[in-house]
Amino acid sequence: MVITALKKSATGKFIGQPMERVEDETLLRGLARYADDFPVRADTLHAAMLRSPHAHAEIISIDATRALAHPGVSAVITGEDVLKLTDPFLNAVKAPMKLWSLAVGRVRYVGEALALVVADDRYIAEDAVDLIDVEYKLLQPVVDPLEAAKEDAFLIHPEAGSNVMSQRTFRYGDPETAFAEADHVVDLTIDFPRSSHTPIEGFVVCADYHSGDGIYDVLANFQGPFSVHPVMSRALRVTDTKLRLRTPGNSGGGFGVKVGIFPYIVLMCVASRLVRKPVKWVEDRYEHLAAATAAPNRVIRLEAAATKEGRVTAFRFDQTDDYGAHMRAPMPGPLYRMHGVMTGAYDIPNLAITNHLVMTNKCPSGMVRGFGGPQIYYAMERVMHRIAIELGLDPLEVIRKNLVPTEKMPFKAAAGAELDSGDYEKAVAIACRDGKLDEILRRRDQARKEGRIYGIGYAAVIEPTQSNMGYLSNILTKEERHARGQQNGATSMSTVNIDPFGGISVTSDTTPQGQGHATTLSQIVADQLGVDMKDIVCNLELDTQKDPWSIAAGSYSCRFSAGPAVATHLAAVAMREKLARIAAQRLNVPPDQIEFADGKIFAIDNPDNALSFNRTAGTAHWSPGLLPEGMDAGLSEQAVWSPPQLTPPDDDDRINTSLTYGFNFDFCGIEIDRDTAELRIDHYVTIHDGGTLLNPMIADGQLLGSYAHGIAEGLYEEFIYGDDGSFKSGTFADYLVPTAYEVPEPMIFHLESPTPLTPLGAKGLAEGNCMSTPVCLANAACDALGIENIKLPLTPEKLSEIMDPDEPPPPKGHSEPDAAPAGHGHALQGQGETTVPASPDEVWATLLDPEKLAGVIPGCHQLDLVAENSYRAEVSLGVGPVRGKFTAAVRLSDLDPPHSARLSGELVGPLGSSQGGGVVTLQAVEGDKTRVNYTYEVELSGKVAAVGGRMLEGATRMVIGQFFERLVAQVGGPVVSVPWWRRLLRMLGAGQ
Amino acid sequence: MKPKQFDYLRAETIDEAVAELAETGEDAKILAGGQSLMAMLNFRLAEPEVLVDIAGIAALSYIKDDGAMVEIGAATTQGELQAWDGLAGNLTLLHKAFPNIGHFQTRNRGTVCGSIAHADPSTELPLCLATLAGEVVLRSSRGVRKLSAAEFQQGMLTTARRPDEMVAAARYPKAVAGAGYAFREVARRRGDFAIVALAASASGDTIRLGIGGVADKPTVREWTSLADSDLDDALNAFAWDLGGYDDIHATSKYRRKLVRKLGRRVIEEAKSCQS
């Protein structure tokens, strides 16, 4: 079948044309049906989760009594239930650590679900979540991956004995000699931050356990790969056939993230089994940002050996990839998916790689568009830039000098990728010429002459398409691989059906999230069958019980154009051949003399000798007796596409990680405002060689989306964690997704070097800019500021700190700022002073008298002495309309009456938790007064830290200010009538 | 992300709204455009017992030019004010600030008075009110009182509004003939809460500079006959007085830098607009 397809070239009336997307009428008018829109049974219950406010804690107890008593609540499910009904999820590294769909025994990141409430509706479920009482024992949080990797690090999974779950070293060629003989070695360490690409629609699951036959029937916007399906069914202790998973035909964005839904699918299955009703859960934005997934942050030390002319002879990578709290399938993909192309677009024969896979107290990592590429190219292209700077060469020339020359195609890269086609040098030349590099260089000269800050960056990357499912095998040594058996390949399946009146329907193992798959598939099929695109219906819902089982199914790894599109093409070719044979018999010509066009099937030599397409199709249904001998009735052709090039790793650990490889090259000019340090993209050029463009308009749409995500990584988006593991990016006001304003239009160019490996010739191109744009911008910023290195995202504050590290001092006589700068992700710190109209003894007595102390603690309803100098209090705290109820544990220690004491405590409530402490010193001053000095340090975690970041410092200062304000009132001070803020400023030492 | 249960009153008249506030007090919240409040409800950061929706009160939907001031009723949306044909001539500073105020979508629902009542220290409408020394009209069943912007906004999300009062109107002084106005802000993305927002007016040799996003409320400084050579020192002192706070988007140090650098730029622009 493959051979036939290769004979019939895939160009036609529609393929290669910028056809309007058939989906858009439905999508743009809001008529599409998404997972949440599907009707559910009337008795469906709704779920909400209790999520950990702590980064790392032992769960001492979960008391659901109050939640269960809340009207409308059916069940509260905890780790104990999932422990009974499920097995831990399989993980690829086989490390002895266990992951269930709810935390068992320990929470390991802020946002980790530890209890599930099932109730009549989501509102009631969320009410009940607030009524679950949990006792935690806090454990040391481990946030930094390099710290986590140290031998004496606090363990996140004690049973694993280490936070490093896998470590492997690879060697290709002779890197030692290359480094020994190098004219110059560049050595750069980069720290790539944690981010994601956030779909508009979050996760949706509706699970229905059929107790009669033990089948879990699930609708979820899971995006694949369906290789994760067995991970779910094994956890549920059923065969794959008993976990029926259906995915909707529309999904509101995916970007890889929607594989991360799978633990929730299992959890809702457990819930449905326990309550004997369907259970539905729709993820909200806070849940998504805190707990869905993230691309791993990664520290890479990359050394490059180079000749003095800038020719690179070897790379040596040392990578520490941070997978967060758990290893979830298909991790550690980001570390291995790019393995074959760790030399990028360059002809570099020698390569050494060490990979460390590390756990920390952050959200578990997962698939995110770019999948390991942004991290690697950030190191690689920053190093290429450094080579040029350190050798006094032009960065563009260093890139050009090292590109794989077209005459070497197909080219086997050091680690095993088989670069199949492309003319990289030509692509770079086109981009520079048509993208007006000369003018940008002039603009930079001019800007610099005027004292403005302008820089130019370049980046060249290989974009892999259609992952080899065997790439993860390289986590294991060759001995382990031989012992366990190796995986490989990537299979795609599609079916073309024709009804009795000639209507054509197509199914395929893809899960579209807006990419326009139906359009492209319609183009492919319409070209083969000589019909109009509108005659074709694509049903891209998947159903694991009704569709052919396709292990690689889904939308990821730029799989579509070299996978499902090809399978569909093959199915359409088979259908065409069948119809040609039917028509040939009727038209009395040989089948190879039959042509299809304009809804007709006719003899090539005599177009009047024709049948209508519809009539011909009808024959197969209405009159099977008239079909050529031996032909099956009906019209349904299924094709399986499994390219042979995707083999397992060889014994030297070489692996062809993807089927085909595109190329893209970018350059940009940026300007940084001298005063505000805001970065403006002045000019951006990107050229792609993605093979044959099946639909140039869709290709450009994919490029623009990928470029926007690249800008997001480069300038805006980051999941920020505090040193205590608190999560600080829980809303879209904190996690900054760029909008159209922030994405200036790039100049896009294409070069089409078809891949010889598929009949369509197309490669993927939807991830390249996620890989190239962040580093292209960073190279430009480094060029602009003349600096060696920089960490993403390029925020104005970060750039400002580089440009102006010194701040003018306050004017003479001005008091120092009242609060020590807290910095990002650190505890809030402050200090202040107030004078109380009472003696130190009286103030001291107030602090030690429970009744009086109750009056001093802001918002305190009740205060109980639980031990000497140890209190438990119920408080409501907040600013303005923001109020939360908390339980506080307050302790007084280091007592030195009546001079000083340490106050410390914890707050816990539905809005989150806080730990803090401070020292109060009392000093008698004139007039029987006491000067109270205080310092404090407060850490906040949970929802309030994640969503209220902008307000936190101010709110904390305010609450602490209130404490001392009340102290004044309690010891009989005058009721001050000036506005509280002035009082607060005064207490904080300012505005005296 | 669902709010706790609350009662909802869609008030038809001002009397009905303030009667509810008189009865329920602190546990009632006014709902106008809902652009801040709804998010706070959904996060359960605020859990009022009653929401009094005033968006439908016709008597609160107006823009009135009373000679010295332009009064904007509490049901008037930001979008309506932005579209008012008297804006550029009468409220020149606001006209310049508007492109920074949220997004087209939020301006469509968000109200001018809602933003003022919410008292977020980084938002533009309270900053302009403070810089122009405008007023806030508060209504309760006990009567009406008028506060200056400086009296009204007291701190982060905190105002002088009493629990039984609602913000009924905001009064912005009209542009002074010959005076110049300028607005500038730095935000991470267009429409975001400002890291620092600056509003300036120059009238005769008097300069007023209002800063949002640095202290816990918009803060205004006025200088008369300030020599250009003294401006940097004046701005440095102002920056240190404001202090600033740290969040994940910017440090207090960066905020102070913007006060110094953009303070000069915005004052120069206001002066250049003087005629």
Interface residues (C-beta under 8 A of the other chain):
Chain A: R122 Y123 E126 D127 D130 D284 R285 Y286 E287 D675 T676 A677 E678 Y716 I720 K728 S729 T731 A733 D734 L736 P738 T739 Y741 E742 T795 P796 E797 S800 E801 D804 E807 P808 P810 P811 H814 P817 D818 A819 P821 A822 G823 H824 G825 G878 V879 G880 P881 V882 R883 G884 P910 L911 K943 V944 V947 G948 G949 R950 M951 L952 E953 G954 A955 M958 P979 W980 W981 L984 A990 G991
Chain B: M1 K2 P3 K4 Q5 K29 L37 A39 M40 F43 R44 L45 A46 E47 P48 H118 A119 P121 S122 E151 Q154 G155 M156 L157 T158 T159 A160 V186 R188 R189 R190 G191 D192 F193 I195 D216 K217 D233 N236 A237 W240 D241 G243 G244 Y245 D246 D247 I248 H249 A250 T251 S252 K253 Y254 R256 K257 L258 R260 K261 L262 R265
